[in-house]
Amino acid sequence: MEAQPNHFFYVLHCADSSYYGGYSIDLKRRLQQHNEGTASKYTRTRTPVTIYYWEKFETKREAMQAEYAFKQLTRKQKDHFLWERRVQCDFDTTKL
């Protein structure tokens, strides 16, 4: 039986101090794509980017709902969202 992929909602901190919320099944690869300028138009001109927050979900639907909800927030609400989760700026890939 084939293993089910992990579904991640993630938040990037961009070079201009803005946030970008996204979805991926491979965070390491996606972060590399963002920093190479091949992942999204938004982050292409805002590199380098770092992962500030990520959360794993069982389904793509759940992860994309989290992404959508984050994108609906104001900047102040996004700051609070990240503060509530005690976001650490170091991306620990050992937890993936």
BELWO-V109331 format. One record per residue. N is the residue number from 1. RES is the residue in three letters. SS is DSSP state (alpha for helix, beta for strand, coil for the rest). OMEGA is omega in whole degrees, 0 to 359 (999 if undefined). D_FIRST is the distance of its C-alpha to the first C-alpha in whole Angstrom. Layout:
n:N res:RES ss:SS omega:OMEGA d_first:D_FIRST
n:N res:RES ss:SS omega:OMEGA d_first:D_FIRST
//
This chain:
n:1 res:MET ss:coil omega:182 d_first:0
n:2 res:GLU ss:coil omega:179 d_first:4
n:3 res:ALA ss:coil omega:177 d_first:7
n:4 res:GLN ss:coil omega:179 d_first:9
n:5 res:PRO ss:coil omega:172 d_first:12
n:6 res:ASN ss:coil omega:179 d_first:15
n:7 res:HIS ss:beta omega:185 d_first:18
n:8 res:PHE ss:beta omega:163 d_first:22
n:9 res:PHE ss:beta omega:181 d_first:25
n:10 res:TYR ss:beta omega:176 d_first:28
n:11 res:VAL ss:beta omega:176 d_first:32
n:12 res:LEU ss:beta omega:169 d_first:33
n:13 res:HIS ss:beta omega:185 d_first:37
n:14 res:CYS ss:coil omega:182 d_first:39
n:15 res:ALA ss:coil omega:179 d_first:42
n:16 res:ASP ss:coil omega:179 d_first:44
n:17 res:SER ss:coil omega:174 d_first:43
n:18 res:SER ss:coil omega:178 d_first:41
n:19 res:TYR ss:beta omega:175 d_first:38
n:20 res:TYR ss:beta omega:177 d_first:35
n:21 res:GLY ss:beta omega:182 d_first:32
n:22 res:GLY ss:beta omega:180 d_first:29
n:23 res:TYR ss:beta omega:176 d_first:25
n:24 res:SER ss:beta omega:170 d_first:22
n:25 res:ILE ss:coil omega:180 d_first:19
n:26 res:ASP ss:coil omega:186 d_first:20
n:27 res:LEU ss:alpha omega:181 d_first:23
n:28 res:LYS ss:alpha omega:179 d_first:25
n:29 res:ARG ss:alpha omega:182 d_first:25
n:30 res:ARG ss:alpha omega:178 d_first:26
n:31 res:LEU ss:alpha omega:178 d_first:29
n:32 res:GLN ss:alpha omega:179 d_first:30
n:33 res:GLN ss:alpha omega:178 d_first:30
n:34 res:HIS ss:alpha omega:182 d_first:32
n:35 res:ASN ss:alpha omega:175 d_first:34
n:36 res:GLU ss:alpha omega:180 d_first:35
n:37 res:GLY ss:coil omega:183 d_first:36
n:38 res:THR ss:coil omega:185 d_first:33
n:39 res:ALA ss:coil omega:182 d_first:31
n:40 res:SER ss:coil omega:178 d_first:33
n:41 res:LYS ss:alpha omega:183 d_first:37
n:42 res:TYR ss:alpha omega:185 d_first:38
n:43 res:THR ss:alpha omega:183 d_first:37
n:44 res:ARG ss:alpha omega:182 d_first:38
n:45 res:THR ss:coil omega:184 d_first:42
n:46 res:ARG ss:coil omega:180 d_first:41
n:47 res:THR ss:coil omega:2 d_first:39
n:48 res:PRO ss:coil omega:176 d_first:39
n:49 res:VAL ss:coil omega:176 d_first:36
n:50 res:THR ss:beta omega:177 d_first:34
n:51 res:ILE ss:beta omega:178 d_first:32
n:52 res:TYR ss:beta omega:186 d_first:33
n:53 res:TYR ss:beta omega:171 d_first:31
n:54 res:TRP ss:beta omega:180 d_first:27
n:55 res:GLU ss:beta omega:181 d_first:25
n:56 res:LYS ss:beta omega:179 d_first:21
n:57 res:PHE ss:beta omega:179 d_first:20
n:58 res:GLU ss:coil omega:184 d_first:17
n:59 res:THR ss:coil omega:176 d_first:17
n:60 res:LYS ss:alpha omega:181 d_first:19
n:61 res:ARG ss:alpha omega:181 d_first:22
n:62 res:GLU ss:alpha omega:180 d_first:23
n:63 res:ALA ss:alpha omega:181 d_first:23
n:64 res:MET ss:alpha omega:175 d_first:25
n:65 res:GLN ss:alpha omega:177 d_first:27
n:66 res:ALA ss:alpha omega:178 d_first:28
n:67 res:GLU ss:alpha omega:181 d_first:29
n:68 res:TYR ss:alpha omega:181 d_first:31
n:69 res:ALA ss:alpha omega:179 d_first:33
n:70 res:PHE ss:alpha omega:182 d_first:34
n:71 res:LYS ss:alpha omega:178 d_first:35
n:72 res:GLN ss:coil omega:183 d_first:38
n:73 res:LEU ss:coil omega:171 d_first:39
n:74 res:THR ss:coil omega:179 d_first:43
n:75 res:ARG ss:alpha omega:180 d_first:43
n:76 res:LYS ss:alpha omega:179 d_first:44
n:77 res:GLN ss:alpha omega:177 d_first:42
n:78 res:LYS ss:alpha omega:177 d_first:39
n:79 res:ASP ss:alpha omega:180 d_first:41
n:80 res:HIS ss:alpha omega:177 d_first:41
n:81 res:PHE ss:alpha omega:181 d_first:37
n:82 res:LEU ss:alpha omega:179 d_first:37
n:83 res:TRP ss:alpha omega:179 d_first:40
n:84 res:GLU ss:alpha omega:182 d_first:38
n:85 res:ARG ss:coil omega:178 d_first:35
n:86 res:ARG ss:coil omega:185 d_first:37
n:87 res:VAL ss:coil omega:172 d_first:36
n:88 res:GLN ss:coil omega:184 d_first:36
n:89 res:CYS ss:coil omega:178 d_first:36
n:90 res:ASP ss:coil omega:180 d_first:34
n:91 res:PHE ss:coil omega:182 d_first:31
n:92 res:ASP ss:coil omega:183 d_first:29
n:93 res:THR ss:alpha omega:179 d_first:26
n:94 res:THR ss:alpha omega:181 d_first:25
n:95 res:LYS ss:alpha omega:181 d_first:24
n:96 res:LEU ss:coil omega:999 d_first:21
//
